[in-house]
Amino acid sequence: MQNEKTDPIWQLLGLLFKAHPWHGVQIGANSPEQITTYIEIVPTDTVKYEIDKHSGILTVDRPQKFSNICPTLYGLVPQTFCAEKVAEFCCEKTGRTGIKGDQDPLDICVLTEKTISHGDILLQAVPIGGMRMIDDGEADDKIIAVLKDDGVYGKWNDISDCPNSLIERLKHYFLTYKDIPGNKKRNCEIAAVYGVEEAHEVIRRSQEDYRVRFGDLESMLTAALRG
């Protein structure tokens, strides 16, 4: 089989159609050290946008009802999926049982000094750590990364480089963004904040979960087109 970049079929598809941000974009040859990231929302958004899994179009998930806004760029890692392998790692690290994957692509927060005005874009991110979030019994990890070559954050290599105040801001957002004022029950918890090595392992496991769930879509499509 020809390399995807030189295969005439893939070249034609790339000219005629927009890639699905989850399935049609590759994570990158240098993953997990550097990964392609699809951004859904930016810190100025007062509406939570989310990719429509079927069409790949960015859609309105819900208006933000309260004053909470995400303090970083936020999106997903293409060709990842949080299922058995990700949940297994969460159980291993927490000592718990019964945790399941959230059946979504892996979430990522990207730090940058630059003001990016809107989502629905791709960028190159360098993971430095993550948060082990559990949402109603489901593993819902949030990878923390920096924009590649960013002037302020670009030299950070691990979560230990990140000020605690910034970590607390991220934790506060994810622990409260679903809360209704007056409701004392909290659906989300953050079991740990972890460094770059664990972040890499979560990314690798989410890629394994993706392959189990969806297979090699590019090879299957190429074979189908060639008959």
Secondary structure as a PSIPRED ss2 file (coil, helix, strand):
# PSIPRED VFORMAT (PSIPRED V4.0)

   1 M C   1.000  0.000  0.000
   2 Q C   1.000  0.000  0.000
   3 N C   1.000  0.000  0.000
   4 E C   1.000  0.000  0.000
   5 K C   1.000  0.000  0.000
   6 T C   1.000  0.000  0.000
   7 D C   1.000  0.000  0.000
   8 P H   0.000  1.000  0.000
   9 I H   0.000  1.000  0.000
  10 W H   0.000  1.000  0.000
  11 Q H   0.000  1.000  0.000
  12 L H   0.000  1.000  0.000
  13 L H   0.000  1.000  0.000
  14 G H   0.000  1.000  0.000
  15 L H   0.000  1.000  0.000
  16 L H   0.000  1.000  0.000
  17 F C   1.000  0.000  0.000
  18 K C   1.000  0.000  0.000
  19 A C   1.000  0.000  0.000
  20 H C   1.000  0.000  0.000
  21 P C   1.000  0.000  0.000
  22 W C   1.000  0.000  0.000
  23 H C   1.000  0.000  0.000
  24 G C   1.000  0.000  0.000
  25 V C   1.000  0.000  0.000
  26 Q C   1.000  0.000  0.000
  27 I C   1.000  0.000  0.000
  28 G C   1.000  0.000  0.000
  29 A C   1.000  0.000  0.000
  30 N C   1.000  0.000  0.000
  31 S C   1.000  0.000  0.000
  32 P C   1.000  0.000  0.000
  33 E C   1.000  0.000  0.000
  34 Q C   1.000  0.000  0.000
  35 I E   0.000  0.000  1.000
  36 T E   0.000  0.000  1.000
  37 T E   0.000  0.000  1.000
  38 Y E   0.000  0.000  1.000
  39 I E   0.000  0.000  1.000
  40 E E   0.000  0.000  1.000
  41 I E   0.000  0.000  1.000
  42 V C   1.000  0.000  0.000
  43 P C   1.000  0.000  0.000
  44 T C   1.000  0.000  0.000
  45 D C   1.000  0.000  0.000
  46 T C   1.000  0.000  0.000
  47 V E   0.000  0.000  1.000
  48 K E   0.000  0.000  1.000
  49 Y E   0.000  0.000  1.000
  50 E E   0.000  0.000  1.000
  51 I E   0.000  0.000  1.000
  52 D C   1.000  0.000  0.000
  53 K C   1.000  0.000  0.000
  54 H C   1.000  0.000  0.000
  55 S C   1.000  0.000  0.000
  56 G C   1.000  0.000  0.000
  57 I C   1.000  0.000  0.000
  58 L E   0.000  0.000  1.000
  59 T E   0.000  0.000  1.000
  60 V E   0.000  0.000  1.000
  61 D E   0.000  0.000  1.000
  62 R E   0.000  0.000  1.000
  63 P E   0.000  0.000  1.000
  64 Q C   1.000  0.000  0.000
  65 K C   1.000  0.000  0.000
  66 F C   1.000  0.000  0.000
  67 S C   1.000  0.000  0.000
  68 N C   1.000  0.000  0.000
  69 I C   1.000  0.000  0.000
  70 C C   1.000  0.000  0.000
  71 P C   1.000  0.000  0.000
  72 T C   1.000  0.000  0.000
  73 L E   0.000  0.000  1.000
  74 Y E   0.000  0.000  1.000
  75 G E   0.000  0.000  1.000
  76 L E   0.000  0.000  1.000
  77 V C   1.000  0.000  0.000
  78 P C   1.000  0.000  0.000
  79 Q C   1.000  0.000  0.000
  80 T C   1.000  0.000  0.000
  81 F C   1.000  0.000  0.000
  82 C C   1.000  0.000  0.000
  83 A C   1.000  0.000  0.000
  84 E H   0.000  1.000  0.000
  85 K H   0.000  1.000  0.000
  86 V H   0.000  1.000  0.000
  87 A H   0.000  1.000  0.000
  88 E H   0.000  1.000  0.000
  89 F H   0.000  1.000  0.000
  90 C H   0.000  1.000  0.000
  91 C H   0.000  1.000  0.000
  92 E H   0.000  1.000  0.000
  93 K H   0.000  1.000  0.000
  94 T H   0.000  1.000  0.000
  95 G C   1.000  0.000  0.000
  96 R C   1.000  0.000  0.000
  97 T C   1.000  0.000  0.000
  98 G C   1.000  0.000  0.000
  99 I C   1.000  0.000  0.000
 100 K E   0.000  0.000  1.000
 101 G E   0.000  0.000  1.000
 102 D C   1.000  0.000  0.000
 103 Q C   1.000  0.000  0.000
 104 D C   1.000  0.000  0.000
 105 P C   1.000  0.000  0.000
 106 L C   1.000  0.000  0.000
 107 D E   0.000  0.000  1.000
 108 I E   0.000  0.000  1.000
 109 C E   0.000  0.000  1.000
 110 V E   0.000  0.000  1.000
 111 L E   0.000  0.000  1.000
 112 T C   1.000  0.000  0.000
 113 E C   1.000  0.000  0.000
 114 K C   1.000  0.000  0.000
 115 T C   1.000  0.000  0.000
 116 I C   1.000  0.000  0.000
 117 S C   1.000  0.000  0.000
 118 H C   1.000  0.000  0.000
 119 G C   1.000  0.000  0.000
 120 D C   1.000  0.000  0.000
 121 I E   0.000  0.000  1.000
 122 L E   0.000  0.000  1.000
 123 L E   0.000  0.000  1.000
 124 Q E   0.000  0.000  1.000
 125 A E   0.000  0.000  1.000
 126 V E   0.000  0.000  1.000
 127 P E   0.000  0.000  1.000
 128 I E   0.000  0.000  1.000
 129 G E   0.000  0.000  1.000
 130 G E   0.000  0.000  1.000
 131 M E   0.000  0.000  1.000
 132 R E   0.000  0.000  1.000
 133 M E   0.000  0.000  1.000
 134 I E   0.000  0.000  1.000
 135 D E   0.000  0.000  1.000
 136 D C   1.000  0.000  0.000
 137 G C   1.000  0.000  0.000
 138 E E   0.000  0.000  1.000
 139 A E   0.000  0.000  1.000
 140 D C   1.000  0.000  0.000
 141 D C   1.000  0.000  0.000
 142 K E   0.000  0.000  1.000
 143 I E   0.000  0.000  1.000
 144 I E   0.000  0.000  1.000
 145 A E   0.000  0.000  1.000
 146 V E   0.000  0.000  1.000
 147 L E   0.000  0.000  1.000
 148 K C   1.000  0.000  0.000
 149 D C   1.000  0.000  0.000
 150 D C   1.000  0.000  0.000
 151 G C   1.000  0.000  0.000
 152 V C   1.000  0.000  0.000
 153 Y C   1.000  0.000  0.000
 154 G C   1.000  0.000  0.000
 155 K C   1.000  0.000  0.000
 156 W C   1.000  0.000  0.000
 157 N C   1.000  0.000  0.000
 158 D C   1.000  0.000  0.000
 159 I H   0.000  1.000  0.000
 160 S H   0.000  1.000  0.000
 161 D H   0.000  1.000  0.000
 162 C C   1.000  0.000  0.000
 163 P C   1.000  0.000  0.000
 164 N H   0.000  1.000  0.000
 165 S H   0.000  1.000  0.000
 166 L H   0.000  1.000  0.000
 167 I H   0.000  1.000  0.000
 168 E H   0.000  1.000  0.000
 169 R H   0.000  1.000  0.000
 170 L H   0.000  1.000  0.000
 171 K H   0.000  1.000  0.000
 172 H H   0.000  1.000  0.000
 173 Y H   0.000  1.000  0.000
 174 F H   0.000  1.000  0.000
 175 L H   0.000  1.000  0.000
 176 T H   0.000  1.000  0.000
 177 Y C   1.000  0.000  0.000
 178 K C   1.000  0.000  0.000
 179 D C   1.000  0.000  0.000
 180 I C   1.000  0.000  0.000
 181 P C   1.000  0.000  0.000
 182 G C   1.000  0.000  0.000
 183 N C   1.000  0.000  0.000
 184 K C   1.000  0.000  0.000
 185 K C   1.000  0.000  0.000
 186 R C   1.000  0.000  0.000
 187 N C   1.000  0.000  0.000
 188 C E   0.000  0.000  1.000
 189 E E   0.000  0.000  1.000
 190 I E   0.000  0.000  1.000
 191 A E   0.000  0.000  1.000
 192 A E   0.000  0.000  1.000
 193 V E   0.000  0.000  1.000
 194 Y E   0.000  0.000  1.000
 195 G C   1.000  0.000  0.000
 196 V H   0.000  1.000  0.000
 197 E H   0.000  1.000  0.000
 198 E H   0.000  1.000  0.000
 199 A H   0.000  1.000  0.000
 200 H H   0.000  1.000  0.000
 201 E H   0.000  1.000  0.000
 202 V H   0.000  1.000  0.000
 203 I H   0.000  1.000  0.000
 204 R H   0.000  1.000  0.000
 205 R H   0.000  1.000  0.000
 206 S H   0.000  1.000  0.000
 207 Q H   0.000  1.000  0.000
 208 E H   0.000  1.000  0.000
 209 D H   0.000  1.000  0.000
 210 Y H   0.000  1.000  0.000
 211 R H   0.000  1.000  0.000
 212 V H   0.000  1.000  0.000
 213 R H   0.000  1.000  0.000
 214 F H   0.000  1.000  0.000
 215 G C   1.000  0.000  0.000
 216 D C   1.000  0.000  0.000
 217 L H   0.000  1.000  0.000
 218 E H   0.000  1.000  0.000
 219 S H   0.000  1.000  0.000
 220 M H   0.000  1.000  0.000
 221 L H   0.000  1.000  0.000
 222 T H   0.000  1.000  0.000
 223 A H   0.000  1.000  0.000
 224 A H   0.000  1.000  0.000
 225 L H   0.000  1.000  0.000
 226 R H   0.000  1.000  0.000
 227 G C   1.000  0.000  0.000
